[in-house]
Amino acid sequence: MDEKTRLLDTPLGDEVHRYAESIVVIFKGRRNVVSTSVFNGGYREDLRFAYNNSCGRDKEQDCHKMKAATLEGHYRVIAEELRLDTDRSTGMGTAALIENMATVSKSHGPIAVSAMITAGVDVNGGRAGDPASYDELQKKSLLRTEISGTINMFLHINARMPEGTLVRALMTATEAKTAALQELMANSCYSNGLATGSGTDSAIIIGNLDSDVYVRNAGKHCILGELIGVTVKEATKEALDRQSGMNTIRQARASYQAKRFGITRENIAMYHKHMFADSKLDVNGFGEAFTKVDSNPELVAGFAAYIHLVDQYNWGLLDKRVVHDTCGSQLGMLRKKLNLPSFRQHGKDSHKDMPERTFQEVMIGPLIKTMAELIEKN
């Protein structure tokens, strides 16, 4: 495949090129690499190339169509198509568009770090411990859901590090990615938890064996760890914004705060139609009112506080009684601010013997009702 565009040089002096729907890093010196790829992954000191390939250009294209019988073979074929040495290459794949890659670089004294990230979690965001989607041993799908979306990361570190430090850099970078998702309140698509990543994230961490700078620690207490955290967080957020518009403005909406609990525009519309059968709002009128209500700061803040109490119950930090009573008070204050009539969430002590699933539904139901009433009012 012919070279298309030389994008930049990394702090290590490596060249970054775009080949059609791939980003290729060409090492210009001795590198030690930790890669999560099944294709020449793990810890390596003999690699010359690393790539990130996108299958997301054509929305009708099947991104899950394999170029070989195995995933390792699939990535090897891509390396061959890129005319790379397949024994000295590693790679990863994504449905995110290559031009939506974000690059953030930081330095402190002689230490320089650069993160290059493509990202998407709107349809594949998940929380560690969520139900699995695939049984690899039985080779069968476990959930009927679309799997498309990935956070892929190149992390370039212009320093010489031992193997363990490079692996620690991967750990710090993973924490930084999760921190970025937390600060955006990114939803899991497979549970009512917050996302910690997507189900298919990959990372390639590259150190410089030719560097005069030698570091032994990439944890959060050290300068290198700080640089990794800052670059990865910033690049992850920028890449999510570029790919799908996931940013602080979009996420500061009631429906995005509460989507993981089933509070979506579609569900609100169904509830509104049921509650207000004689409503004069047509489809356009409902849409305009929903948009206005969805970004109402008081509603968003109230939803966020209410939902976080439910989160703390799910995490085992608060018991049912505390969540029941405090959410009731929070809901009363919110509805008063919004000039809605008082609403009794559920009867006294009714939560005690309530099954967990029912308790969750009962706690979230009033938020749907509140939003539907506010839409009708507007």
C-alpha positions in Angstrom: 0.0 0.0 0.0 1.5 3.4 -1.0 2.3 6.0 1.6 -0.5 8.6 1.8 0.3 11.2 4.5 3.1 11.7 7.0 1.2 13.1 10.0 3.8 13.8 12.7 6.9 12.6 14.5 6.6 11.3 18.1 8.8 12.5 21.0 10.9 9.4 20.3 11.6 10.5 16.7 9.4 7.8 15.2 7.3 8.6 12.1 3.5 8.5 12.1 1.9 7.9 8.7 -1.6 7.5 7.5 -2.2 4.7 5.1 -5.8 5.0 3.8 -7.8 3.8 6.9 -4.7 3.0 9.1 -2.3 4.9 11.3 1.2 3.4 11.1 4.0 4.1 13.5 7.5 3.5 12.0 10.1 3.0 14.7 13.4 4.8 14.0 15.4 3.3 16.8 15.4 0.5 19.4 12.0 0.3 21.1 10.5 -1.8 23.9 6.8 -2.3 23.5 3.9 -3.6 25.5 1.0 -4.4 23.3 -2.4 -5.9 24.2 -2.8 -7.3 20.6 -3.1 -11.0 19.9 -0.8 -10.2 16.9 2.8 -10.1 18.2 1.5 -8.8 21.5 2.9 -8.8 25.0 6.4 -7.4 25.8 8.7 -7.1 22.8 12.0 -5.5 21.9 12.2 -6.6 18.3 9.3 -4.7 16.7 9.7 -2.1 13.9 6.0 -1.1 13.2 2.7 -0.6 15.0 -0.7 0.2 13.5 -4.3 1.1 14.3 -6.7 0.1 11.5 -10.3 1.4 11.1 -13.1 -0.5 9.4 -15.6 2.3 10.1 -15.5 4.3 6.9 -18.5 2.6 5.3 -21.4 2.5 7.7 -22.8 -0.5 5.8 -19.5 -2.4 6.0 -19.4 -5.3 8.4 -16.7 -4.4 10.8 -16.7 -7.9 12.2 -15.9 -9.6 8.9 -12.6 -11.4 9.4 -9.8 -11.4 6.8 -8.6 -14.8 8.2 -9.8 -17.7 10.3 -8.5 -16.1 13.6 -8.2 -12.6 15.0 -4.4 -13.0 15.0 -4.5 -14.0 11.3 -6.8 -11.1 10.6 -4.3 -8.6 12.0 -1.5 -10.3 10.1 -3.4 -9.9 6.8 -3.8 -6.2 7.6 -0.1 -5.9 8.2 0.6 -7.6 4.9 -1.8 -5.2 3.1 0.1 -2.3 4.7 3.4 -3.9 3.4 4.8 -4.2 6.9 7.2 -6.9 8.2 4.6 -9.2 9.8 7.1 -10.7 12.2 8.1 -7.3 13.5 4.7 -5.6 13.6 1.8 -5.4 16.1 -1.6 -3.8 15.5 -5.1 -3.1 16.7 -8.5 -2.4 15.1 -11.4 0.0 15.6 -14.7 1.2 14.1 -13.7 4.8 15.0 -12.6 6.9 12.0 -8.9 7.5 11.7 -9.3 11.3 11.2 -10.9 11.4 14.6 -7.7 10.4 16.4 -6.6 12.8 19.1 -3.0 13.5 19.9 -1.8 15.1 23.2 1.8 15.6 24.1 3.3 16.7 27.4 6.9 17.0 28.8 8.7 17.7 32.0 12.4 18.2 31.8 13.8 15.4 29.6 10.7 13.2 29.9 8.2 13.5 27.1 5.0 11.6 26.6 2.5 11.6 23.7 -0.9 9.8 23.6 -2.6 9.1 20.2 -6.1 7.8 20.8 -9.2 6.9 18.7 -12.3 6.4 20.8 -16.0 5.5 20.9 -18.1 4.1 23.7 -21.7 5.1 22.9 -22.7 1.6 21.7 -20.0 -0.6 23.3 -19.2 1.1 26.6 -19.0 -1.3 29.5 -18.1 -1.6 33.1 -15.7 -4.2 34.4 -17.8 -7.1 35.7 -20.7 -6.5 33.3 -22.3 -9.7 31.8 -20.2 -11.1 29.0 -21.3 -10.8 25.4 -19.4 -13.8 24.0 -18.4 -17.3 25.2 -15.1 -17.9 23.5 -14.9 -21.6 24.4 -18.4 -22.3 23.1 -18.0 -19.8 20.3 -21.4 -18.3 20.8 -23.0 -14.9 21.4 -24.5 -14.4 24.9 -26.2 -11.0 24.4 -28.2 -9.7 21.4 -26.5 -6.4 21.2 -24.3 -4.5 18.8 -20.6 -4.5 19.6 -19.1 -1.5 17.9 -16.9 1.0 19.6 -13.4 1.0 20.9 -10.8 3.1 22.7 -7.4 2.4 21.0 -4.3 4.0 22.4 -0.7 4.6 21.3 1.4 5.9 24.2 4.9 7.1 23.3 7.3 7.6 26.1 10.7 9.1 25.4 12.5 7.4 28.2 14.3 4.1 28.8 12.4 1.7 31.1 12.6 -1.8 32.3 9.9 -4.3 31.4 7.9 -3.9 34.6 7.8 -0.1 34.3 6.4 -0.3 30.8 3.7 -2.6 32.1 3.0 -0.1 35.0 2.7 2.6 32.3 -0.1 0.5 30.7 -1.8 0.3 34.1 -1.6 4.0 34.7 -2.8 4.8 31.2 -5.8 2.4 31.7 -6.7 4.2 34.9 -6.5 7.6 33.1 -8.8 6.3 30.3 -11.3 5.2 32.9 -11.0 8.6 34.8 -11.9 10.4 31.5 -15.0 8.2 31.1 -16.0 8.9 34.7 -15.6 12.6 34.3 -18.0 12.4 31.3 -20.4 10.1 33.1 -20.2 7.7 30.3 -22.8 4.9 30.5 -22.4 1.2 30.3 -24.5 -0.3 27.6 -24.7 -3.7 29.4 -25.7 -2.7 33.0 -26.9 0.4 35.0 -23.3 1.2 35.9 -20.8 3.8 34.6 -18.5 2.7 31.8 -14.9 1.9 32.6 -14.0 1.4 29.0 -15.4 -0.4 25.9 -15.4 -4.2 25.5 -12.7 -4.1 22.8 -10.1 -1.5 24.0 -6.5 -2.0 23.0 -3.2 -0.2 23.8 0.3 -0.1 22.5 2.9 1.4 24.9 6.2 2.3 23.3 9.4 3.1 25.2 12.8 4.3 23.9 15.7 1.9 24.5 18.1 4.5 22.9 17.2 7.3 25.4 19.7 8.7 27.9 16.8 9.2 30.3 16.2 6.1 32.5 13.1 5.9 34.7 11.9 3.0 36.9 8.4 4.2 37.9 5.3 5.0 35.9 2.9 5.1 38.8 0.8 8.1 39.9 3.3 9.4 42.4 6.0 10.0 39.8 6.4 12.6 37.0 6.1 10.0 34.3 2.8 8.7 35.8 1.5 12.3 35.9 2.4 12.9 32.3 0.7 9.6 31.3 -2.4 10.5 33.2 -2.8 14.0 31.8 -2.1 13.0 28.2 -4.3 10.0 28.1 -7.2 11.7 29.9 -7.1 14.7 27.5 -6.7 12.6 24.4 -9.5 10.2 25.4 -11.9 13.1 25.9 -10.9 14.8 22.7 -11.2 11.6 20.7 -14.7 10.8 22.1 -15.8 14.3 21.2 -14.5 14.0 17.7 -16.0 10.6 17.1 -19.4 10.9 18.6 -19.8 14.3 20.2 -19.4 12.9 23.7 -18.4 16.0 25.6 -19.3 17.9 28.7 -22.1 19.8 27.0 -23.8 16.7 25.6 -23.3 14.7 28.8 -24.8 17.5 31.0 -28.3 16.4 30.0 -30.8 14.5 32.1 -31.2 11.7 29.6 -27.4 11.1 29.2 -27.0 11.2 33.0 -29.7 8.5 33.4 -29.6 6.5 30.2 -28.1 3.5 31.9 -31.3 3.3 34.0 -33.5 3.3 30.9 -34.4 7.0 31.0 -34.2 7.7 27.3 -36.1 9.9 24.9 -37.9 6.9 23.6 -39.1 5.8 27.0 -40.0 9.3 28.1 -42.1 9.7 24.9 -43.9 6.4 25.6 -44.6 7.4 29.2 -45.7 10.9 28.1 -48.2 9.5 25.6 -49.6 7.2 28.2 -49.9 9.9 30.9 -51.2 12.7 28.6 -53.3 11.0 25.9 -55.0 14.3 25.1 -51.7 16.3 24.9 -51.6 19.0 22.2 -47.9 18.3 21.7 -47.2 16.8 18.3 -43.9 15.0 17.4 -42.1 18.2 16.7 -43.5 19.9 19.8 -42.5 17.0 22.0 -39.0 17.1 20.5 -38.6 20.8 21.1 -39.9 20.5 24.7 -37.7 17.4 25.4 -34.6 19.2 24.2 -35.3 22.2 26.4 -36.2 20.1 29.5 -33.3 17.6 29.0 -30.7 20.4 29.4 -32.5 22.2 32.3 -29.7 22.7 34.8 -31.9 22.1 37.8 -33.3 18.9 36.4 -29.9 17.6 35.4 -28.5 18.4 38.9 -31.4 16.8 40.6 -31.2 13.7 38.5 -27.4 13.4 39.1 -27.8 13.6 42.8 -30.7 11.2 42.9 -29.0 8.6 40.6 -25.8 8.8 42.6 -27.6 7.8 45.7 -28.9 4.7 43.8 -25.4 4.0 42.6 -24.2 4.1 46.2 -26.9 1.6 47.1 -25.8 -0.7 44.3 -22.2 -0.4 45.5 -23.2 -1.4 49.0 -22.4 1.9 50.6 -26.0 2.9 51.5 -28.9 0.7 52.6 -32.4 0.8 51.2 -33.9 2.9 53.9 -31.4 5.7 53.5 -31.7 5.7 49.7 -35.5 5.5 49.9 -35.8 8.4 52.4 -33.1 10.6 50.9 -34.2 10.1 47.3 -37.8 11.0 48.4 -36.6 14.2 49.9 -34.4 15.0 46.9 -37.3 14.4 44.5 -39.6 16.6 46.6 -37.1 19.5 46.5 -36.6 19.0 42.7 -40.3 19.0 41.9 -40.7 22.1 44.0 -38.0 23.9 42.1 -39.6 22.9 38.8 -43.1 24.0 40.0 -44.5 20.5 39.7 -47.0 19.1 42.2 -45.7 17.0 45.1 -45.2 13.3 44.3 -45.2 10.5 46.8 -42.6 8.1 45.6 -43.9 5.0 47.5 -45.4 4.1 50.8 -43.6 4.1 54.1 -41.4 1.0 54.7 -42.7 -0.4 51.3 -39.1 -0.9 50.3 -38.1 -3.3 53.0 -39.2 -6.6 51.4 -39.1 -5.3 47.8 -37.0 -7.5 45.4 -33.8 -5.8 44.2 -35.0 -5.4 40.6 -38.4 -4.0 41.7 -36.6 -1.6 44.1 -34.5 -0.3 41.2 -37.5 0.2 39.0 -39.5 2.0 41.8 -36.6 4.3 42.5 -36.2 5.3 38.9 -39.9 5.5 37.9 -40.5 8.9 39.5 -37.7 10.5 37.4 -39.4 9.3 34.2 -42.7 10.7 35.5 -41.1 14.0 36.5 -39.5 14.5 33.1 -42.7 13.6 31.3 -44.7 16.1 33.4 -42.1 18.9 32.8 -42.2 18.3 29.0 -46.0 18.6 29.0 -45.7 21.8 31.1 -43.3 23.3 28.6 
